[in-house]
């Protein structure tokens, strides 16, 4: 059994064949899927998908690129839903900051304000936090260590970026989402640092339809391809695929308690 802890099934690229995508995932052994909230306007679709498939759950949140969308009342509404089991994805993304220095300062401040609001929601509802970190490791660690550690029940560093700065968050019950990037031929740092992550804090993800793993690069990613990530991670850690799948499934169930009901 495999659990894909981060997959955007509400993306328009699945509109025509979602049932087929789900069927392929089940055939590949992917028996649980977590659908993160990235765009507040897509939450109705995410909710509908989660209620359509028993093994799919979703989260309510706003990607840092969309921080201006943040509406606490809307997120609160979805967090009441039994299939909405986490807050996010949220976080900091400094990849596309404005070039103007003042605008850059203002953008960072706005992202931090919304990130802190998400952390507060996860604390209030005692739900896991799905965290997006891109070119912002130091600030992300500072915020999580200050506002989330010991307050949220758990969290996951989605698409873990191989930053050593973030490793201490394992002690605060944060998990590390490993996806297709690990399989890329030019990726070396993640392959080296993943061995330093406590094994009980490793989970699998696709981030589908993005970051398609080798040997499917160039295609639309989908949850069935979590199996390629599992196979590669097993080799890196010197484990059998069966043991790696069992380990990461156990970890995903500890991270997202709702998955404990799945077989």
Order of alpha helices (4+ residues) and beta strands (2+ residues): beta-alpha-beta-alpha-beta-alpha-beta-alpha-beta-alpha-beta-beta-alpha-beta-alpha-alpha
